[in-house]
Structure formats: C-alpha cells, structure tokens
Amino acid sequence: MELTLGVHLKKLSGPILITGHTGFKGTWLTLLLERLNISVVGLSLAPEADSLFERAHRTGVMNEEFIDIRDFGAVSRFITKHRPAAVIHMAAQPLVLESYKTPRETFDINVMGTVNVLEAAFNTNSVEAVVIVTTDKVYRNDNLSRAFVETDSLAGKDPYSASKVGTESVVAAWQQIAKVSGGPKVISVRAGNVIGGGDWAQNRLFPDLIRGFISEGPIHIRNPRSTRPWQHVLDPLHGYLLALEAILKGAEINSMNFGPISESLTVQQMIDTCITQWPLKIEVVYGAEPADSHIEAIELQLNSSFAHANLNWRPFWNQKEAGKATVKWWDFVLLRGLSPLDACLQDIENLLQNP
C-alpha cells in the first residue's frame, strides 16, 4: 500500500489543509500524512484537555492556527496566507446527544462552517480540491437493516444528522458552482462509526469503555442491540486520501461511503469482542432496550462497494479487529508505558506495510 498511497498528493503545489486537525480523526490524519511525507497545515479550535492531540504533544508541530470556522474572515485569511492545494474539512460538532442540547450551534458550525470553508477555498486559486467529511447518519433511516448506498435519500432525524444533511446540500451547491463558474473539485465522504486509540469524547462506546477500565467500576451501556458500522479510524482516512487523489486526477465523484465490508455488529457484540482484550475483569451493565430509540437510530449499515469499485479501497481491519486494536492501543498506553504518539505510529505502520 505504501508504494501507491499518497504518490499523487506528494506532487501538489502546496500543503493539504486539515480543518479540525486537533480533533480525534484530525490528529490521526495529520500523523498519517506526515508519515507519507505530505505537507500539512491545520486550522481548528484549540485542543481539548486529554484529547489525542494533547496526549501526543502535537501543538506547534505544523503550521496551524486555532480558529473557529464560524469566523469567515479568519478562515479566509488563513487559507489565503498558506495557499493550500487541497482541503480536507473535518471540523464539526460531531455528537448526536450534544446536538439536542445545542441545536443552533450545531447547525451554525456544521452548515455555515462548511459554507465558510468552501467560500474561502473557492476564493483562493491555489486550491484544486476540497473533501468535505459528513457522516453515515445523513441517510433517511427507517431501521430496515439495509445498507445505504450513495444514491439513497438523505434525511436527518436529530439536530446533528439534520445539520449534516444541510452540509450535503452545501456540498451539492458548491459542486454546481464549480460546474457553472469553475473552481475546485468538491466531494463529500461518509464514514461509519469510527473507533481507534485516543478518542476521549463523551457518550461514545469506546471512550466510555476505557473510562470504565480505568475506574475499574461497572460500565453502563445504552442500547446493546443497536448496530453500527464500526471501523478503525485509519480505514476511512485512507479512503479520504484515495478519494482526494481520484478527483484531483479528474474523476467525477460527488459522494462516497467508507464502511466495513461485513454486516454491522451490535454494540453488545463489539463489547463481547473487546472486553476480553483488557487484562482486568470488568462488569458491564446493559440498559433497557431500546433506551434511546427516539434519539438515535437502532439499525445502521453502509454499503461501500462504490469505493471498492472506483478506488480499490477496502478496510484493512474488520470490525472485530478494529475493536481489538482500539483496546490494545489503550492497553499499551495506559498499562505498558508506550507513548500515545508511538502507539498511533505503530497502527499506521501496520496499515502501510500490510497491503
């Protein structure tokens, strides 16, 4: 894989801008790009305490500014100054439950923040392509257990997913602008439930598990029978880079899914797989089912055959392997003294050296 991944990106005339580079996925993506010797600049809010960015001591490693993407002037000045050749837009309010508490802010960040990034990118002639990261939750979901394809209808149930559907509308509008008036190629990419070492967000399964491991107390789990398309964080990031390369080389692709090949596992199946990887005995307490069916979708699956057919992309880790790798990362960092940075680089090497 290392022989081909990133070859075209190394020839770009400027760096790749990652928005949200201090976030969980953003940190992993900058590490992957640096390992591939691809120039990176970052634009994001300041890192949160205990984030992977902080744990890996990433502040000051690249040209970066801590900017709110709702500030169009600041975003535009940054892009004009650093003249990136491509943008991967990941900055977002990414949590479903948080979106119920702050719906207006969620829409402002996810929709208008994307407008700001695209407008600034289109106003800077160095930018050749923009990848907008949305979510698997943009699809209209009737809990029918079918895997969504890119041409399925979009509809949001909660403020988060609705804001991401709005983001998809923004992407479609700027794709049309590019056709009519010229401008960078634009693509939206939709991934499943991303897991991996270093995620510390609230109300996510693996951070909750790790907090339970650390406290050695009972772990309380919502909706154990809910299914999710689990995948290791590096798998969709690899897909995003392949998609970026494809549109830079002229491929006409509007959107693309990146998810596991196999049928989505339930929360309980994932826990049963992963809990045996932790060296200490842990008690798991499952909530009533379905505790939050009115808040979050119960069934969720993605069909990634389009990415496989057009990019030859397939996940390196299957769902169970991704879960085990996530727990192993924390085991090495918390119990065996490996640095978070080295733990990430170890997983990156596994991806690159085992095509």
C-alpha positions as CSV (number, residue, x, y, z in Angstrom):
1,M,0.0,0.0,0.0
2,E,2.8,2.4,0.8
3,L,4.1,2.2,-2.7
4,T,1.0,3.9,-4.1
5,L,-0.9,5.8,-1.3
6,G,-0.1,9.5,-1.5
7,V,2.1,9.4,-4.6
8,H,-0.1,12.0,-6.4
9,L,-0.5,14.1,-3.2
10,K,3.2,14.5,-2.8
11,K,3.3,16.3,-6.2
12,L,0.8,19.0,-5.1
13,S,1.9,22.6,-5.4
14,G,1.0,23.4,-1.8
15,P,0.1,21.7,1.5
16,I,-3.1,20.0,2.4
17,L,-5.2,21.9,4.9
18,I,-6.9,19.9,7.5
19,T,-9.7,21.7,9.4
20,G,-10.4,20.2,12.8
21,H,-6.8,18.9,13.0
22,T,-6.9,19.0,16.8
23,G,-9.8,16.5,16.9
24,F,-9.6,12.7,17.1
25,K,-9.8,12.0,13.4
26,G,-7.8,15.1,12.5
27,T,-4.9,14.1,14.7
28,W,-4.8,10.7,13.2
29,L,-5.0,12.2,9.7
30,T,-2.1,14.6,10.2
31,L,0.0,11.8,11.6
32,L,-0.8,9.6,8.5
33,L,0.0,12.5,6.1
34,E,3.3,13.3,7.9
35,R,4.3,9.6,7.7
36,L,3.7,9.8,3.9
37,N,5.9,13.0,3.7
38,I,3.0,15.1,2.6
39,S,2.9,18.8,3.7
40,V,0.1,19.7,6.1
41,V,-1.3,22.8,7.7
42,G,-4.0,22.9,10.3
43,L,-7.0,25.1,11.3
44,S,-9.1,24.2,14.3
45,L,-10.3,25.1,17.7
46,A,-7.7,24.8,20.5
47,P,-7.3,21.2,21.6
48,E,-9.4,19.9,24.4
49,A,-7.8,18.6,27.6
50,D,-7.0,14.8,27.4
51,S,-7.5,14.8,23.7
52,L,-5.3,12.7,21.5
53,F,-3.8,15.9,20.1
54,E,-2.7,16.9,23.6
55,R,-1.6,13.4,24.6
56,A,0.6,13.1,21.5
57,H,2.1,16.6,22.1
58,R,1.1,17.9,18.7
59,T,0.9,21.6,19.4
60,G,3.3,23.5,17.2
61,V,4.3,20.5,15.1
62,M,2.9,22.1,11.9
63,N,1.8,25.5,10.7
64,E,-1.5,25.9,12.5
65,E,-4.0,28.4,13.9
66,F,-6.7,27.9,16.4
67,I,-9.7,29.4,14.6
68,D,-13.5,29.0,14.9
69,I,-14.7,28.0,11.4
70,R,-17.7,30.2,12.0
71,D,-15.4,33.2,11.6
72,F,-15.3,33.6,7.9
73,G,-12.7,36.4,7.9
74,A,-10.2,34.3,10.0
75,V,-10.8,31.2,7.8
76,S,-10.3,33.2,4.6
77,R,-7.1,34.9,5.9
78,F,-5.6,31.5,6.9
79,I,-6.3,29.9,3.5
80,T,-5.1,33.0,1.7
81,K,-1.9,33.0,3.7
82,H,-1.0,29.3,3.5
83,R,-2.3,28.7,-0.1
84,P,-3.2,25.0,0.3
85,A,-3.5,22.9,-2.8
86,A,-6.3,20.8,-1.2
87,V,-8.6,21.0,1.8
88,I,-10.0,18.1,3.9
89,H,-12.7,19.7,6.0
90,M,-13.3,17.7,9.2
91,A,-14.1,20.5,11.8
92,A,-17.6,19.9,13.1
93,Q,-19.8,19.5,16.1
94,P,-19.8,15.6,15.9
95,L,-22.0,14.4,18.7
96,V,-25.7,13.4,18.4
97,L,-26.6,13.9,22.1
98,E,-24.8,17.2,22.3
99,S,-26.8,18.4,19.2
100,Y,-30.0,18.1,21.3
101,K,-28.5,20.5,23.8
102,T,-27.1,22.9,21.3
103,P,-29.1,22.6,18.1
104,R,-28.5,26.1,16.8
105,E,-24.8,26.0,17.5
106,T,-24.6,22.5,15.8
107,F,-26.2,23.9,12.6
108,D,-24.1,27.0,12.7
109,I,-20.8,25.0,13.0
110,N,-21.7,22.2,10.6
111,V,-23.6,24.1,7.9
112,M,-22.3,27.6,7.9
113,G,-18.8,26.5,8.9
114,T,-18.7,24.4,5.7
115,V,-20.0,27.4,3.7
116,N,-17.1,29.4,5.1
117,V,-14.5,26.8,4.2
118,L,-15.8,26.3,0.7
119,E,-16.2,30.0,0.0
120,A,-12.7,30.7,1.2
121,A,-11.3,27.8,-0.8
122,F,-13.1,28.9,-4.0
123,N,-11.7,32.4,-3.5
124,T,-8.1,31.1,-3.4
125,N,-6.7,30.0,-6.7
126,S,-4.2,27.6,-5.2
127,V,-7.0,25.2,-4.0
128,E,-7.6,22.3,-6.5
129,A,-9.9,20.1,-4.5
130,V,-12.0,20.0,-1.3
131,V,-13.1,16.9,0.6
132,I,-16.0,17.5,3.0
133,V,-16.4,14.9,5.7
134,T,-20.0,14.3,6.7
135,T,-21.4,11.1,8.2
136,D,-23.2,7.8,7.6
137,K,-26.1,9.4,9.5
138,V,-27.2,11.6,6.6
139,Y,-29.3,8.8,5.1
140,R,-33.0,8.5,5.7
141,N,-33.1,5.7,8.2
142,D,-36.3,3.6,8.8
143,N,-34.4,0.9,10.7
144,L,-34.9,-1.6,7.9
145,S,-31.4,-3.2,8.2
146,R,-30.5,-2.3,4.7
147,A,-27.0,-1.0,3.9
148,F,-27.1,2.6,2.5
149,V,-25.6,3.5,-0.9
150,E,-24.6,6.9,-2.1
151,T,-27.8,7.5,-4.1
152,D,-30.2,6.8,-1.3
153,S,-32.4,9.6,0.0
154,L,-31.0,11.9,2.7
155,A,-32.9,13.0,5.8
156,G,-31.9,13.9,9.3
157,K,-33.8,12.7,12.4
158,D,-31.9,14.7,15.1
159,P,-30.1,18.1,15.0
160,Y,-26.7,16.5,14.3
161,S,-27.8,14.3,11.4
162,A,-30.1,17.1,10.0
163,S,-27.2,19.6,10.1
164,K,-25.0,17.1,8.2
165,V,-27.8,16.7,5.6
166,G,-27.6,20.5,5.4
167,T,-23.9,20.2,4.9
168,E,-24.5,17.8,2.0
169,S,-26.8,20.4,0.4
170,V,-24.0,22.9,0.7
171,V,-21.6,20.5,-1.0
172,A,-24.1,20.0,-3.8
173,A,-24.5,23.7,-4.3
174,W,-20.7,24.3,-4.5
175,Q,-20.3,21.4,-6.9
176,Q,-22.8,23.2,-9.1
177,I,-20.9,26.5,-8.7
178,A,-17.8,24.7,-9.8
179,K,-19.6,23.4,-12.9
180,V,-21.0,26.8,-13.9
181,S,-18.2,29.2,-12.8
182,G,-15.2,27.0,-12.3
183,G,-13.4,26.2,-9.1
184,P,-12.0,23.3,-7.1
185,K,-13.4,19.8,-7.3
186,V,-15.6,19.0,-4.3
187,I,-16.6,15.7,-2.8
188,S,-18.4,14.6,0.3
189,V,-17.3,11.4,2.1
190,R,-19.4,9.5,4.6
191,A,-17.9,7.1,7.1
192,G,-19.4,4.7,9.7
193,N,-18.7,4.7,13.5
194,V,-15.0,5.4,13.7
195,I,-13.0,3.9,16.6
196,G,-9.3,3.8,17.5
197,G,-6.9,4.7,20.2
198,G,-7.1,8.2,21.7
199,D,-10.8,9.0,21.4
200,W,-12.0,10.6,24.6
201,A,-15.3,12.1,23.6
202,Q,-18.4,11.8,25.8
203,N,-21.2,9.4,25.0
204,R,-19.2,7.2,22.7
205,L,-18.9,3.5,23.3
206,F,-15.1,3.1,23.3
207,P,-14.3,6.2,25.4
208,D,-16.9,5.0,27.9
209,L,-15.4,1.6,27.9
210,I,-11.9,3.0,28.5
211,R,-13.2,5.2,31.3
212,G,-14.7,2.1,32.9
213,F,-11.5,0.2,32.5
214,I,-9.6,3.0,34.3
215,S,-12.0,3.3,37.1
216,E,-12.5,-0.5,37.4
217,G,-16.1,0.2,38.1
218,P,-19.2,-1.1,36.3
219,I,-19.6,0.1,32.7
220,H,-23.2,1.2,31.8
221,I,-24.1,0.7,28.2
222,R,-27.0,2.1,26.3
223,N,-28.8,0.2,23.5
224,P,-26.8,-3.0,23.4
225,R,-28.7,-4.4,20.4
226,S,-28.1,-1.3,18.2
227,T,-26.0,-1.9,15.2
228,R,-23.2,0.3,13.9
229,P,-20.7,0.1,11.0
230,W,-17.6,0.0,13.2
231,Q,-14.3,0.7,11.6
232,H,-10.8,1.7,12.6
233,V,-10.1,5.4,12.2
234,L,-7.3,4.8,9.7
235,D,-9.5,2.9,7.3
236,P,-11.8,5.8,6.3
237,L,-8.8,8.2,6.4
238,H,-7.1,6.1,3.9
239,G,-10.3,6.2,1.8
240,Y,-10.5,10.0,2.1
241,L,-6.9,10.3,0.7
242,L,-7.7,7.9,-2.2
243,A,-10.9,9.9,-3.0
244,L,-8.9,13.2,-3.0
245,E,-6.4,11.7,-5.3
246,A,-9.1,10.4,-7.6
247,I,-10.9,13.8,-8.0
248,L,-7.5,15.6,-8.4
249,K,-6.8,13.2,-11.3
250,G,-10.2,14.0,-12.9
251,A,-12.7,11.5,-11.5
252,E,-16.2,12.8,-11.4
253,I,-17.4,11.6,-8.0
254,N,-19.9,13.6,-5.9
255,S,-20.0,11.4,-2.7
256,M,-18.6,8.2,-1.4
257,N,-19.2,5.8,1.5
258,F,-16.5,4.2,3.6
259,G,-17.6,1.5,6.0
260,P,-17.0,-2.1,6.9
261,I,-17.4,-4.9,4.4
262,S,-19.3,-7.2,6.7
263,E,-22.8,-6.7,8.3
264,S,-22.7,-4.1,11.1
265,L,-22.1,-5.6,14.6
266,T,-24.3,-4.8,17.6
267,V,-23.0,-2.8,20.5
268,Q,-23.0,-5.9,22.6
269,Q,-21.2,-8.0,20.0
270,M,-18.5,-5.4,19.9
271,I,-18.2,-5.2,23.7
272,D,-18.0,-9.0,24.0
273,T,-15.2,-9.0,21.4
274,C,-13.2,-6.2,23.1
275,I,-13.7,-6.8,26.8
276,T,-11.6,-9.9,26.7
277,Q,-8.6,-7.8,25.4
278,W,-8.4,-5.9,28.7
279,P,-6.3,-7.6,31.3
280,L,-8.6,-6.8,34.2
281,K,-12.1,-8.1,34.9
282,I,-14.8,-5.5,34.2
283,E,-18.5,-5.6,34.9
284,V,-20.8,-4.4,32.1
285,V,-24.4,-3.2,32.9
286,Y,-26.7,-3.0,29.9
287,G,-29.6,-0.5,29.9
288,A,-33.2,-1.2,28.9
289,E,-33.6,-1.8,25.2
290,P,-34.1,0.4,23.4
291,A,-33.4,3.2,25.8
292,D,-32.7,5.9,23.2
293,S,-34.6,4.7,20.1
294,H,-36.4,8.0,19.9
295,I,-33.0,9.8,20.0
296,E,-30.6,7.6,17.9
297,A,-31.2,5.1,15.1
298,I,-31.2,1.5,16.1
299,E,-30.1,-0.1,12.8
300,L,-27.2,1.5,10.7
301,Q,-25.2,-0.1,7.9
302,L,-23.2,1.3,5.0
303,N,-22.5,-0.1,1.5
304,S,-19.0,0.7,0.4
305,S,-19.0,-1.2,-2.9
306,F,-18.7,2.1,-4.9
307,A,-15.4,2.9,-3.1
308,H,-14.1,-0.6,-3.7
309,A,-15.0,-0.5,-7.4
310,N,-13.7,3.0,-8.1
311,L,-10.8,3.3,-5.7
312,N,-9.9,-0.3,-4.9
313,W,-10.5,0.6,-1.3
314,R,-11.2,-2.0,1.3
315,P,-10.8,-1.7,5.1
316,F,-7.6,-3.2,6.5
317,W,-9.2,-4.1,9.8
318,N,-12.5,-5.9,10.1
319,Q,-14.9,-4.7,12.8
320,K,-13.7,-7.1,15.5
321,E,-10.1,-6.4,14.6
322,A,-10.7,-2.7,14.8
323,G,-12.2,-3.1,18.3
324,K,-9.4,-5.2,19.5
325,A,-6.8,-2.8,18.0
326,T,-8.5,0.1,19.9
327,V,-8.4,-1.7,23.2
328,K,-4.8,-2.8,22.5
329,W,-3.8,0.9,21.9
330,W,-5.1,1.9,25.3
331,D,-3.5,-1.2,27.0
332,F,-0.1,-0.3,25.6
333,V,-0.5,3.4,26.5
334,L,-2.1,3.1,30.0
335,L,-0.6,-0.1,31.3
336,R,2.6,-0.6,29.4
337,G,4.0,2.9,29.1
338,L,4.0,3.3,25.3
339,S,3.6,6.9,24.3
340,P,0.3,7.8,22.5
341,L,2.3,9.1,19.5
342,D,4.2,5.8,19.2
343,A,1.0,3.8,19.6
344,C,-0.5,5.7,16.7
345,L,2.6,5.3,14.6
346,Q,2.5,1.6,15.3
347,D,-1.0,1.3,13.9
348,I,-0.1,3.5,10.9
349,E,2.8,1.2,10.1
350,N,0.5,-1.8,10.3
351,L,-1.7,-0.2,7.7
352,L,1.1,0.9,5.3
353,Q,3.2,-2.2,5.5
354,N,0.4,-4.8,5.1
355,P,-1.4,-4.1,1.8
